[in-house]
């Protein structure tokens, strides 16, 4: 069943049905789909989403790479950037549990599950779709939020207790956020997103952080 076709695909992060067609040469699309189904049943190929695949060999070789899951997130939904809990955990702002990949998009909120894990994409309005940097992993471009933007996204998208209106409420303590390492530049960046959002809730959050953990 032309298993040799899989060999060149083992060196790349993902492939599509069209990629297999090109390697197959002569052959009906239905025949190629049958071959893909057999490879998946045999555990040689992993389906990331409809029409997009990864070889088991590539997964085994690279699954422990620091940026592997971030690149997969971008493959699943290119118009997105990894943010919120996942980035905050990487910076030790959140430390209690391990979080799955969570990303931001201007498209509809969705969850994609496959053999590699659960990938969550949350909607944000267009003017707030910023605050990320582009990186590359084995030819796959992926976007990752800055620390300040990850914190903004996390708080912006999170329901907030009315207790924040209280003068004694400590948001960072309540949510167990470790924010002591935020630099003045990080704080200024965060404040910039608050201004862009024009959100009274985010203004209250910013004021609370300045009064509790971000004091001069």
HUNORFEN-V330475 format. One line per field, one symbol per residue. ss: DSSP state (A for helix, B for strand, O for the rest). burial: # if it has 16 or more other C-alpha atoms within 10 Angstrom, else .. Layout:
ss=???
burial=???
This chain:
ss=OOOOAAAAAOOOOOBBAAAAAAAAOOOOAAAAAAAAAAAAAOOOBBBBBOOBBBBAAAAAAAOOOOOAAAAAAAAAOOOOBBOAAAAAAAOOOOOOOOOOBBBBBOOOOBBBBBOOBBBBBBBOOAAAOOOBBBBBBOOBBBBBBOAAAAAAAAAAOOOOOAAAAOOOOOAAAAOOOOOOOOOAAAAAAAAAAAAAAOOAAAAAAAAAAAAAOOOO
burial=.....#..##..###....##..........#..##..##...#####...########.......#########.#..##########...##....#.######............######...##.##.......#.###############.......#....####....###..#....#.###.##..#...##..##.##...##..
